[in-house]
């Protein structure tokens, strides 16, 4: 297991992100506006990796995919497949708990325009590597290409070793499998690039893998 930290609540390693968060705190003093910690049990067979906190979602509430559109499909599907105690996520104190599942992000801080730079993804990758080692999941679900490549890098492989595609499954060795999905963002769900049926089919395969 890695000795590196899984999360640093005071991290300012990325100057652009730290400066952006400082501005958000001035404009929205009631927002979390800081690195967002992972959510869920410290050991789980399913680890879900998103991109980064959303401005009025995780960045506001301090919990991944909580309070924004991207979390609507995610938490409803987690509930339907027995990974969550309730189908909706409003705030950190809403009583939601996860079962055998943990949710994290490739980048822990809000990026401008929801677009972290490649350097910022690399800087945050040590946290993801430490988390994968600590959680020891059997299945990792990457939401989007950036999360997919971050996972591949975190386990010490080159991104070119595994190509991202929705529904793809990649053998990571040591009994671990990486599943790919389009991100459950507002854009993807409203354009129907990702539909509830597509997401449910993927989770059905994940649940079967864990049975």
Secondary structure, 3 states (H helix, E strand, C coil): CCCCCCCCCCCCCCHHHHHHHHHHHHHCCCCCCCCCCCEECCCCCEEEEECCCCCCCHHHHCCCCCCCCHHHHHHHHHHHCCCECCCCCCCCCCCCCECCEEEEECCCCCCHHHCCCHHHHHHHHHHHHHHHHHHCCCEEEEECHHHHHHHHHHCCCCHHHCCCCCCCEEEEECCEEEEEECCCCHHHHHCCCCCHHHHHHHHHHHHHHHC
